[in-house]
Amino acid sequence: MSESTTTSGLRGALAARRLGRGPLAAGSWIVVALFVLVAIAGPLLVTADPTRNTADALLPLGASGHLLGTDDLGRDELARMVHGARPLLLVAFLSTGLAALLGVGIGMIAGYAGGKVEWVLMRLMDLALAFPSMLLIILIVSAWSPGVGSLVTGIGTALAPGLARLARALAAREAGRDYVLAARLGGTRAPRILVQEVLPNMAGPMLAQVVMTLSIAAGFAAGLSYLGLGIQPPTPDWGYMVQAGQEFLYRAPRLVVLPAAATLIFVVACNFVGDDLRDALDPKGTR
Amino acid sequence: MKLPTPLIELEKLRVDFGGSGGRRVRAVRDVDLTIYQGETLGLVGESGCGKSTLGRATVRVTEPTGGTIRYLGADITTLRGAHFRQTRAELQMVFQDPFGSLNPRRTVADIVAEPLLRARRTPRPEARRIVDDLLDQVGLGREAGTRRPHEFSGGQRQRIGIARALAPAPTFVVADEPVSALDVSIQAQVINLLADLIRERGLTMLFISHDLGVVRHIADRIAVMYLGEIIEIASRDDFFAGPAHPYGEALLSSVPTLSRQPRRERIELTGDLPDPAAPPAGCTFHTRCRYAVDRCRTEAPALTEVAAGRQVRCHFPLLPVKGPA
């Protein structure tokens, strides 16, 4: 029995090298890492200005000086792709962070407190879930001016209830454990019990779900900027690039295919990473 | 012997589960019980009779549905806030499950220090000293403090649990089947350690167990519980000389003996514990009692004093002590 406790949890999963097993899982981790790397360091390596217009519009792939050609305004497509990773990943990560903060916080309080507090909080979450997410996000985003702030707020708020549900279930399970009762007997107050006793013991499954949420957030972020509710031009952004490229779908399909494929690959890879985390952290999978 | 002073007084204590609608399980039903300063009261009964719930309700980790809990004469049933946390630091508990009762993510020293830091607001350096001493006293050694629970065996974990319960210098400890999850070979060590520490400090203990052998070893008085009710209270010697309730008689007859005396008649209880959501009418034990008559099926007996310090909930208590059956 004691072996299972040593190998459960994130630390155990890392120690037992249970993460990234199999080509799909390993590949997904690498892809996500690459995207993050490109978003952070890419603009330092690809020095071409993604917003500088030139007379050389719609140059093809492999044109001299423009590896991926240029778009309809003669801007370097490679630079736009590399710079475009930043807003997507930034919005995806920040909104997932906001969703995790709200969702885990609300869910944990509901699950631990139980009773009326739980009822009120979870019915609020149900109410939020009853709206189609995209509609809710558009509602929130259009209440502000489009930009990173409103995107993060909208996506984060829309994704929080799903996480809250899981957090509630996990926290409710922990709340009945003897060590939580022992902490109460020792005079530890509820906020400290939540942070010190409950949260660390639900972190594993919660983390897997949060990473899954990351892929959904990325999908929403791309979708919104495609609709023009995201990062505003001329800042390059994959979602908007897909929309702008549609006009030239037959003459230069790469203008749509490249940003769309990049978005898709990132979303799918995040999903597999979440899957892998969940499998690695699942105590049943270890026995 | 000094006059016994009540430390904990339970009055009509009731714990229901399952809310108002539907099946309401009455786990603890109007229990009156007094625990005197310095004694160890053994609470026995079969699984599901409500003894753990009673123990938990006594220190309010499970909130009672009704009745009152008095500690040193003061009603603590509805006490809240800082004052409650202060008071309850004096009421501690050793849990049954050595695996579930320690947070796997924290070090042993942190676990044991927690009640000192929170309820007692002991400064950290002093708490450290107390924790080190406690870990020595429970036989783990202060080096154990830096390790985590999963590095210890079940018996060692119970020692950690005992150290934690004793950390805030309590006056009363509920031990909820503290050894039932352990190998028989180490049960005695843990029981003796607990008994010694309780005695040295002059603490009062509610010792919950279904093991009469263990209870005989450690308890001064015995309370027998059946279907959420106390059905017999007696001193240990009186009880083991001959229980007054037919249920106690059956329980005792199930304990194997090593003596050369003619074997006591083995009384087998048939059937299971009745559904606590729908207890039988009359005496709750009549469905399994071999002495049951019509009166038992209709009229519920009250807990009545049949001899000095001896209470029984039965229309026909088995008194005076009979000869070998």
Interface residues (C-beta under 8 A of the other chain):
Chain A: M1 S2 T5 T6 G9 R177 D178 Y179 L181 A182 A183 R184 L185 G186 G187 T188 R189 R192 Q196 E197 P200 N201
Chain B: R56 V59 V61 R85 Q86 R88 A89 L91 Q92 M93 F95 Q96 D97 F99 G100 S101 L102 N103 P104 R105 R106 I111 E114 P115 R118 A119 R120 P149 H150 E151 F152 S153 G161 R164 A167 P168
